[in-house]
């Protein structure tokens, strides 16, 4: 991982549901047969084992009601990222032959990618805001927000949508203490709205076409926004997701740094 961000472990965690008519021991024995695993420790509600590709631990999830549970937590561990990805692909391909259902709850490598990506997207989004503010203020002076930004948004019931976000945050004393100065309205518009501002014909021609031609296509900001949603909701990023984000980050940050002192 970049910037020294490495997972301390290579781990997957699944919630699996036992098929009808199977108890915990039967289902895990089938699991071991399908994936060629050797059982090392077995108790009524806990079984562990290992094979050439990965090791596992399985535990019945206590329902707290005293009844038998059909839910099982399966933890899979591998020695490195490649082995973990191989194990994940094998499980996704074959687990239907063993369990009624399997839900991935944790992917330690995907988590590490998301942590790195969150930092990249945070830096990128604020760099884009800076670029928008500097370019549009240089064109329209003190009226840049109303003349160059608000004009791109549809007003509903007397206010813009971002104003609702701002007011809800500013008027919540637990989030914004009375002595805290709140952010400029620029920080209450998201990436999709920033893209609208940038690609508006007048703004694009006057302020951004020379800068952002390095992106080859302004549509790359759409992909950036899709990745942002995935990151914001803590979904596990693929390596391709992270590579795409690193590429866009490198291009935009090179551009934005030209504006710095």
C-alpha positions, 0 to 999 in steps of 0.5 A, a space after each residue: 500500500 502507498 504511504 506506508 499504509 499496510 494492513 496488520 493482517 490479511 483477513 476476511 470475515 463472513 456471516 454465513 447461514 446454514 442450509 436447512 437440515 444442517 447443523 454447525 458441525 455438518 456444514 463446517 465439515 462440508 466446508 473443509 471438504 470443498 476447500 481441502 482444509 484440515 480441522 485442527 480444533 473442534 468444539 460444539 460451537 467452534 471449529 478451526 483448521 487450515 489448508 494450503 491456501 488459507 486458515 479459518 475459524 468458525 463460530 456459532 453466533 449466539 442468538 441470546 434467546 436460548 434457541 439453536 442458531 443458524 448463523 455462523 461467523 467464519 474468519 479466513 486468514 492468509 499469509 499475504 495479499 495475493 493469497 487472501 485475494 485467491 481465498 476470496 475468489 475461491 470462497 465466492 465461487 464455491 461457498 454456495 455449495 456449502 452454505 445457504 448464504 454468505 455475506 462478506 463483513 470484513 476485508 482487511 486489505 479492502 479496508 486498508 485501500 479505503 483508508 488510503 483512498 479517503 485521504 486521497 479523496 479528501 485532499 483532492 476535493 479540497 484542492 478542487 474547491 481551492 481551484 474553483 475559488 481562485 479561478 472564479 474570484 480572479 474572474 468576477 471579484 467579490 461577486 464570484 459566488 453569486 455570478 459564477 457558482 449559484 447560477 448553476 444550481 436550481 433554487 427550491 422554496 427560496 433556498 439552494 439545497 446546499 444552504 439546507 446542509 449548511 444551516 442544519 450543521 451551523 444550527 446544531 450546537 453539538 456539531 458547530 459550537 457557538 464560538 466556532 466559525 463555520 465554513 464558506 458555502 463552497 464547502 457545502 457543495 459536493 463533487 458532482 456540483 463542483 463539476 457542474 460549476 467547472 463545466 458550465 460553458 462560461 466558467 469552462 472557457 474563461 477559467 478551467 479549459 487550460 488547467 483541466 485539459 490535462 484530465 483528457 475528459 472532464 467526465 473523469 470527475 464523474 468517476 471521481 464522484 462515484 469512487 467518493 460515494 463508495 469510500 464515504 459508505 465504507 465499501 471495500 475498494 478494489 485495487 483497480 479503484 485505488 489505482 484509478 484514484 491515484 492516477 486522477 489524484 496525481 494529475 489534479 494535485 500536479 495542477 493545483 500545486 502550480 497555484 501554490 506559493 
